Amino acid sequence: MGTRRGQLHLALSVQGAGYYPGSWRHPEVKARQLHEPDYFYRIAQLAERGKLDLLYLDRTSIAAQLRATGTEPGLLLEPFTLLGALASVTAHIGLGAAISTSVTEPFAAARQLAALDHLSGGRIAWLASATDWQEPHRRYGGPPELSAAERQERRQEFIEVAERLWDSWEDGAVIIDKASGRYIDSEKVHLIHHTGPYFRVRGPLSIPRPPQRYPVRLSLSREQGGLNSDDAEIIFSSRPSIRAAADFYAKLGKQRELSGHSPGSIKVLTTLSPILGRTEEEARQKAVELRGLVDPQAALALLSDLLEVDLAAYPLDDPLPAIPALTAAMEAAEITASTLRELTGSVLELTGTHVFVGTPKQLADWMEAWYQAYGSDGFHLQFPLLESGLTAFVQHVIPELQRRGLFRTAYTAATLREQAGLTSTDNERISKGV
């Protein structure tokens, strides 16, 4: 196989002060800033200086069991309100967040996403999540609690309705004809008349079609989650080894090809958590320091949600319980431990995230090797500690990637879809009945 041409794509996820449980306890973190917009403004502008493709506000990694411990702040501001603010302080970087399709209505979500896509000039992405973050026992009113199968069915219908609403306005529907007194060509705005198991929506949307037509759709894929790409356009893939990543990448590409998608209709970004130092020893010391901040109960809550097994009932210092899902996760991540307490120090690796510890040049070598082996189209960055982790990456890793021709030196496209190199055509959507 020859040298792979092209350039990496990079997305940054932001969740509190970082992705190590307990990162907010680090001495350099001012914990109260996690409530303040300036913190997010600085991160977004720093990521844009680094020419990253996308900033994703993550609320999917802090699940119910982890929140219940009271040990993790998660994302404390409403993400789509925050996206609107971030759009006003950035000009190029894509901006994304997740929507819970289990509790949200598609008309309201489609309108909000379309408005944000207009406000940002075509830079919005979204992840349709079947998770019910609001927890039925904590809310009053709204949709009833659904089974896992029902949540997935509702999610699929939600996506279909949202895309039909965005298509309810044709291109050129806004004419602004002062002579005739017509602002909108009503013949280019259509009802959708959707009736399904979960939603009845007449339409049309009350805002013109978004600049990207459809805001870019994101998806998560973990080692335990199988191959289904769900027709998303950017996939955050958690694969612990280059062999597993390349295998997933090849099979997914074949699956998409058989489904009638064009080769450029999807980008796979491997989840990566870098811990950088000027020397290997400094990086290892930082890793040890971060592991020392991990609350074992918080780590077990995170693993419990991931594996769908309640680990809190098992003593931390007893021999590891014989749980098949836990054994499989340890084997996939090539982790050995004799007790749950030992295991909690490797919580990120067990989620499928690759934790890299080393120098900026070593990280650039590693990223280049994964890219050349077709392990991914780029990387989904989850820094253990913000803002310092991102600062080091932008100052030292990005220039190294640019010197190698592996990453852009300037933004060259107007929309996120174009910047990410997504070539999905309208004909693909039409052929699938969307």
DAGIGI-V115329 format. One line per field, one symbol per residue. ss: DSSP state (@ for helix, = for strand, . for the rest). phi: phi as a letter, one per 20 degrees, with the letter a starting at -180 (. if undefined). burial: I if it has 9 or more other C-alpha atoms within 8 Angstrom, else O. Layout:
ss=???
phi=???
burial=???
This chain:
ss=........======........@@@.....@@@@@.@@@@@@@@@@@@@....====......@@@@@..........@@@@@@@@@@@....=======.....@@@@@@@@@@@@@@@...======......@@@.........@@@@@@@@@@@@@@@@@@@..=....====....===.@@@=.=====....====......=..=..=======@@@........=====...@@@@@@@@@@@@@@@@@....@@@.==========...@@@@@@@@@@@@....@@@@@@@@@@@@...........=....@@@@@@@@@@.....=@@@@@..@@@@...=====.@@@@@@@@@@@@@.....====......@@@@@@@@@@@@@@@@............@@@@......@@@@@@...
phi=.fffeocfdccdecbleqdegnffefgeeegfffedfggffffffffffemffbddeeceedegfffffmdcfmeedfffffgffffedcccffcbbdceffcdeffffffffffffffemncecbdedefefelgfddcmnfffdfgfffffffffgfffgffffefdffnfedleffemdeceffdccfdlecbfdcccemffebggfgemcgfddbdcdgeenegellfdcdeddcfcfffffffffffgfgfffenefgeebcddffcceddbfcfffffffffffffefegffffffffffelceeffeffdeggfedgffffffffelddadcffffffdfffffnfeedcregffffgfffffffeleaercdecffbdefffgffffceggffffemebfdbfccedfgffemedgdffffffene
burial=OOOOOOOIIIIIIIIIIIIIIIIIOIOOIOOOIIOOIOIIIOIIIIIIOIIIIIIIIIIOOIIIIIIOIOIIOIIOOOIOOIIIOIIOOIOIIIIIIIIIIIIIOIIOIIIOIIIIIIIIIIIIIIIIIIOIOOOIOOOOOOOOOOOOOOIIOIIOIIIIIIIIIIIIIIOOIIIOOOOOOIIOIOOIIIOIOIOOOOIOIOIIIOOIIIIIOOIIIIIOIIOOOOOOIOOIIIIIIIIIOIOIIIIIIIIIIOOIIOOOIIOIIIIIIIIIIIIIIOOIOIIIOIIOOIIOIIIOOIIIIIIIIOOOOOIIOOOOOOOOOOOOOIIOIIOOIOOOOOIIIIIIOIIIIIIIIIIIIIIIOOIIOOOIOIIIOIIIIIIIIIIIIIOOIIIIIIIIIIIIIIOOOIIIOOOOOIIIIIIIOIIIOOOIIOOOOO
